[in-house]
Amino acid sequence: MAGSFAVNRIELKRMLSSFKVSDKNIEALLAQLDKMHRHVNVIMLADMLQKAGIRHNDIINMLRRTGIDDVTISNIFDVLEEERIKNTFGRLIELSVD
């Protein structure tokens, strides 16, 4: 899932506004990005967008607009789901029974 994607601040604000994100949430998100020197892991960005109340399909559309392919987007959400499960239930182990 390596790669680098860029989106400028104004474009990001427009995308967020088009998905009906409140100005307050947009400013909070941009402030978080500023604290990280405007560089963020895409998994963390997707998580931040979910926490801002943006729907799953809207996040997918935003990521597509930045040039991220569907396989990578699927991997992003898989990682987020795995992190949520770990946080909820603790460490996961894989068992196989023969």
C-alpha positions in Angstrom: 0.0 0.0 0.0 3.0 2.2 -0.5 2.7 5.5 -2.3 2.2 9.1 -1.7 -0.9 11.2 -2.5 -1.3 14.9 -2.3 -4.4 17.1 -2.0 -4.2 20.8 -1.4 -6.0 22.4 1.5 -8.6 24.3 -0.6 -9.5 21.1 -2.6 -9.8 19.2 0.7 -12.2 21.8 2.1 -14.3 21.7 -1.1 -14.5 17.9 -1.0 -15.5 18.0 2.7 -18.1 20.7 2.1 -19.6 18.7 -0.9 -20.2 15.8 1.5 -22.0 18.1 3.9 -19.3 18.2 6.6 -19.9 21.2 8.9 -17.5 24.1 8.9 -16.7 23.3 12.5 -15.7 19.7 11.6 -13.7 20.9 8.6 -11.7 23.3 10.7 -11.1 20.7 13.4 -9.9 18.3 10.8 -7.6 20.8 9.1 -6.2 21.8 12.5 -5.4 18.2 13.2 -3.6 18.0 9.9 -1.7 21.2 10.7 -0.5 19.7 13.9 0.9 16.8 11.9 2.7 19.2 9.6 0.1 18.5 6.9 1.4 15.0 6.4 -0.8 12.1 7.4 -1.0 8.4 6.8 -4.0 7.7 4.6 -5.3 5.2 7.1 -5.2 7.8 9.8 -6.9 10.3 7.5 -9.7 7.8 6.7 -10.1 7.2 10.5 -10.3 11.0 11.1 -12.9 11.4 8.3 -15.0 8.6 9.9 -14.8 10.3 13.3 -15.9 13.5 11.7 -19.1 11.7 10.7 -18.4 11.2 7.0 -20.1 8.2 5.6 -18.1 5.2 4.4 -19.1 5.7 0.7 -18.2 9.4 0.8 -14.8 8.6 2.2 -14.3 6.1 -0.6 -15.3 8.8 -3.2 -12.9 11.3 -1.6 -10.0 8.8 -1.7 -10.8 8.0 -5.4 -10.7 11.7 -6.2 -7.2 11.9 -4.9 -6.1 9.1 -7.2 -6.1 6.1 -4.8 -7.2 2.9 -6.5 -10.0 0.6 -5.3 -7.7 -2.2 -4.1 -5.7 0.3 -1.9 -8.9 1.8 -0.6 -10.2 -1.7 0.3 -6.9 -2.4 2.1 -7.2 0.9 4.0 -10.7 0.0 5.4 -9.4 -3.6 6.2 -6.7 -2.1 8.3 -9.1 0.3 10.1 -11.5 -2.6 10.8 -8.6 -4.8 12.1 -7.5 -1.9 14.4 -11.0 -1.5 15.7 -11.3 -5.2 16.5 -8.0 -5.2 18.3 -9.0 -2.1 20.3 -12.3 -3.7 21.2 -11.3 -7.3 21.9 -7.6 -7.2 22.4 -4.9 -9.0 20.4 -6.1 -11.3 17.7 -4.5 -14.7 17.1 -4.9 -17.0 14.2 -5.8 -20.7 15.0 -6.0 -23.6 12.7 -7.5 -26.9 13.7 -6.6 -30.0 11.7 
